[in-house]
Amino acid sequence: MTESNTPASDRALRLRERVKGRKPKFVRPESWRYFRLKESWRNPRGLDHKVRLMYKGWPPAAGSGYGGPKVAKGLHPSGYREVLVYNVEQLGKIDAKTEAVRIAHRVGKKKRADILAEARRKKIVVLNLRRVREAAEEKPVEEKEEGKTADVEKETEETEDGHEEKKPKPEEKTKKRGRRTEQQ
């Protein structure tokens, strides 16, 4: 975990994981019988519904007994509270010891890079850092594409008339498909 976590929250996070491991997967009753019903949980409301009445042999219903500790509610697995950020100004309200930042999905590359730089300066944890790295890695790719255009220009030559002419490419070997080749 992190240095900022208190022993109580560390214990609460471990307890939450243990409870989650023992919790059954709650599926919508009768979803195994009718294909039109999805497995997402819906609370049974019928008068004689077996899951609502907790009959033996029927799957358990979701309830308050399966919840984790209150201290761990809303905490990211790293132990920080998650805060959604849209711009650099919102980083000023963040407490770096207890809160971590998640950069919003609709924030563009430039502003995302600015937010990341400011967060590093203030030593704030960024939870979706992977997407920021992808944005930073795309810039060198664009530079490589610019280098390719120079290669294409080298393939063409100007004639005396001022027209451009492509250089002939060396002949490539034909691929064999079964018994025949592409030339046949």
Backbone hydrogen bonds, N-H to C=O, Kabsch-Sander energy under -0.5 kcal/mol:
donor,donor_aa,acceptor,acceptor_aa,energy
5,N,2,T,-0.8
10,D,6,T,-2.2
11,R,7,P,-2.4
12,A,8,A,-2.3
13,L,9,S,-2.5
14,R,10,D,-2.2
15,L,11,R,-2.4
16,R,12,A,-2.5
17,E,13,L,-2.0
18,R,14,R,-2.0
19,V,15,L,-2.7
20,K,16,R,-2.3
21,G,17,E,-1.7
22,R,18,R,-1.2
23,K,19,V,-1.2
26,F,24,P,-0.8
27,V,25,K,-0.6
28,R,39,E,-1.3
31,S,28,R,-2.0
33,R,30,E,-0.9
34,Y,30,E,-2.3
35,F,33,R,-0.5
37,L,34,Y,-1.2
49,H,46,G,-0.9
53,L,49,H,-2.0
54,M,51,V,-0.9
55,Y,50,K,-2.4
58,W,55,Y,-1.5
66,Y,63,G,-1.4
67,G,64,S,-1.3
72,A,69,P,-0.8
73,K,70,K,-1.0
75,L,72,A,-1.8
76,H,80,Y,-3.0
79,G,76,H,-2.8
81,R,98,T,-2.7
82,E,74,G,-0.8
83,V,100,A,-2.1
85,V,102,R,-2.3
90,Q,87,N,-0.6
91,L,88,V,-1.4
92,G,89,E,-1.4
93,K,90,Q,-1.0
94,I,91,L,-1.2
96,A,94,I,-0.8
98,T,95,D,-0.8
99,E,95,D,-2.7
100,A,81,R,-3.3
101,V,125,V,-3.1
102,R,83,V,-2.7
104,A,85,V,-2.6
107,V,104,A,-1.1
112,R,108,G,-2.2
113,A,109,K,-2.3
114,D,110,K,-2.0
115,I,111,K,-2.6
116,L,112,R,-2.2
117,A,113,A,-2.2
118,E,114,D,-2.3
119,A,115,I,-2.6
120,R,116,L,-2.3
121,R,117,A,-2.0
122,K,118,E,-2.1
123,K,119,A,-0.5
123,K,120,R,-0.7
124,I,119,A,-2.8
127,L,101,V,-3.3
127,L,125,V,-0.5
129,L,126,V,-0.6
129,L,127,L,-0.5
132,V,128,N,-0.7
133,R,129,L,-2.1
134,E,130,R,-1.9
135,A,131,R,-1.6
136,A,132,V,-2.0
137,E,133,R,-2.3
138,E,134,E,-1.2
139,K,135,A,-0.6
139,K,136,A,-0.6
141,V,137,E,-0.9
142,E,138,E,-1.5
143,E,139,K,-1.5
144,K,140,P,-2.0
145,E,141,V,-1.9
146,E,142,E,-1.7
147,G,143,E,-1.4
148,K,144,K,-1.5
149,T,145,E,-1.3
150,A,146,E,-0.9
151,D,147,G,-1.1
152,V,148,K,-1.9
153,E,149,T,-1.9
154,K,150,A,-1.5
155,E,151,D,-1.1
156,T,152,V,-0.7
156,T,153,E,-0.7
157,E,165,E,-3.4
159,T,163,H,-2.8
162,G,159,T,-1.2
165,E,157,E,-3.1
167,K,155,E,-2.5
177,R,180,R,-2.4
178,G,176,K,-0.6
180,R,177,R,-1.2
182,E,175,K,-0.7
184,Q,181,T,-0.6
